[in-house]
């Protein structure tokens, strides 16, 4: 049975190199854009980190919201109507119609043979 000592040694070496390099990068890099002044380190517990408005005040829509909502609604309507109105081009429908045509042709042929 193979010894697990080389694997443990390699894992330990890799772990120490990674932790020291991470420690050096975080301390020597200086302030990052995520920890610069004006940014909170943790969210304050509100949706999108926005504090709620005082009672009786309504939120003002942003410029992108109305076009986005209208476009989304129209897309859903167009897709709903378009997908429901598309022709049925499945193989089963085609085969069913061909079978009905053959049956009808057979019936016409038997009727014309009986009348002769």
N, C-alpha and C positions, 0 to 999 in steps of 0.2 A: 504494500500500500504506500502511495506517495505521501511525502511529508507536506504539511500545510504551512510549515515555517517560512519558505520563500514567499508564498502568497501573502502571508501576514506582514512580512517585512516590507514587501512592495506597497501594500495598502497603507502601512504606517508612514512610509516615506512620502507617498503621494499626498496623504492627509496633511502632514506637516508642511510640505511645500505650498499646498493650496491655502492653508490657513495663514501662513506668514505672508504670502503674496497678497491675499485679500486685506490683511491688516495693513500692509505697507501702502497699498493703493488707496484705501479709505482715509488714511491719515495724511498722506502726502499730496493728495489731489486737491485739497482745499475745499472751499464751499462748492457744492454742485448746484445745479439749477433746481433740484428738488428740495434742498435744505437751505436755500438762500433766504434772507430776511423777507418776510411777507408771506411765506408759505407755512402752513401748519404741518406738523409732523403726523398728526392723526386727524381723521375726520371728526367733525363735531356732532355727528349723529343725525344730521338732517339730510334729506334727499338732495343729491348733487352739491352737498356742503353749503346749502343756502339756508339762512335762518328764515323762519316763517314770517309773513307779513303781519302787521298789527290787525286786530279784528276790524272788519268793515272795509278793508282795502282789498282790491282785486289785483292779481298779478297782471302786468302789462305783457302782451305778446311780443316776442322778438320778431325781427324782420323775416326770418326764414320759415317761421311756423305756418303761416297761412298758405303760401305756395306749396309747402310740403304736404300739408293735410289735404288740400284740394287735389293735388296730383295723385296722392295715394288713393283717395276716394274714387277719382275718375279711372285710375288703373284697375281697381277692383271691379268697377262697373263694366268697363270695356272687356276685361278678361271673362267676367261672368257671362255676359251676353255673347261674346265671340265663341267661347268654348262650348256653350250650349247650342249655338246655331251651326256649328261646323258639321259637315257631312259625315255620315257613318261609312268609313272606308275600311272597316275591318274585314279580314279574310272570311270570317263566319257569315257576315251579311252578304258578301259577294257570292259565296258558295250556296247560300240559301236561295238567293234570287235566281241563280243558274239552275238549281234543282227545280224550282217552281216553273221556270221557262221550259225545261225538258218535260216535266209532267204535263204541262199545257200542250206542248207539241205532240206528246204521245196521245193525249186525249183527242186532239184534233185528227191525228192520223187514224185512230181506231174508229172515230165517228165517220170519217170519210171512207174507210174500208167497209163499214157496215152498210152504208148507204149505197155502195156500188153493187 
